[in-house]
Amino acid sequence: METIDGMKWNVYQQDCPTRLALDRIADKWTVLIVGRLSGGTRRFGELRREVSGISPKVLTQKLRELERDGILTRKVYASVPPRVEYTLTPLGKTLIGLLDAVRVWAESHIETMLEAQSTYDRQAAEEVA
């Protein structure tokens, strides 16, 4: 992939804009929001209930970021109270498999990670003592 001036993108370079995309998809809330939207359109309240632990403020912030990045669309219905729905765009749908794989990896390997952390912490405590 090339830039407009013919230079190649290189995520390992500090000033490369591809790091913005990497920051976005590496965010835990992005993984969880895209995961829920992969099942279809959701309203704000549904996302808030389904993504446990996210505050309304953070959810609003993340949804705005994802909309700005072209990952999802926001549709506002003129009703009382106003109804807002979020849907993945074609670009957002390209993330489903990738982010689902990350989620599955996390769920499949958390026990091993927790055991490793426990072993590390125990060994570190023994070295101090």
N, C-alpha and C positions, 0 to 999 in steps of 0.2 A: 504494500500500500504506500502511495506517495502523497506528499503534500502538494499544494498548488504550485510551489516553486521548484518542484522536482526532487526535493530532499526526502529521504526515507524516514518514516517514523521510527523512533527508538525509545521504548518505554524505560530503558535503563538510563537515559539522559534526563537530568533533573528538570529541564525546561520543556520536555516533550509533553504536548497536550494529551497524549494517550493516557497519561497518568490520571487525568480527570475521570476517564472511563473506568480505569482500574480502581480508583478510589470509590466510585459509585457502586460497582458490582461487588466489591469486597466488603461492603457495609452489611452488617447483620440484618438491619431493618430492610434493606433492599432485598436480600435473600428471602425474608419472610413475607414481605408485601408482594413481590413478584410471584412467590409460591401460591399465595392465596388468590391473586388475580389470574393465575393460570387456569383456575377452575371457572372463570367467567367474571363478568362485571360484578362489582361490589359497591355498596354504599359506604360512606365514611364510618357510620356506626357499626356496620358489619366488620369492617377491617379492624376497628378498635377492639371489638370483642374477640375476633379470631386471632389477632396478633397480641397475645397476652404480654403485658409488661410495658407496652409502648404508651407513652402519655399522649393525650390529644395534641399537645403542642409539637412534640417530635413527629407524630404521624402527619400532621399538617405540613411540617417542614419537609419531610421526606417525600410526601406526595407531590409537593411543589417542585422539588428538585427533579424527581422522576418525570414529571410533566415537562419541565424545561428541557430535559435531556432527550425528550421524544420517546421515552419508555412507556408512558401511559397517557391516556387522554382523560380529561375531566369534562363531564357534561352536567350542566346545571339546568334543572327544570324549574320553571316559574310556578311554584306552588307555595302554599303556606302550611307548614314551614317549607323553606326551599329544600329541594331534594338534589343531591349531588351524587353522581356515579362515576366510578373509575374503571377503565378498561385498558388492557394492554394494547399497545400499537403493534404493527407488524415487527418493528424493531424490538419491542419488549418481548414479543413471543420468541424471538431468537435466543433469549436468555433462559427460557424455561428449562430446557434439558441441562444446561450448564449449571444453573443454580440449584436445580433439584439434585444433581449429582453431588454438589457440595453438601447439601443438607443430608443426603443419605450417607455420605462419608462421615459426617459429624456424628450422626446417630449410630453408625456401625462401629466407630472407633473410640467413642467417649469412654468406655470402660477401660480400655487399654491406656488411654491418656491419663485418666484419673489414677490408675495404678502406678504409672510412671511418675506422676507428680508426688504421690504418696511416698514412693521409694526415694525420690530425689530429696524431698523435704526431710525424711528420716535420716538419710545419709548426711545431709547438711547439718542437721541438729547434732548428730554424733560427732562430726568434725569440730564443731564449736565447743562441745563439752569436754 
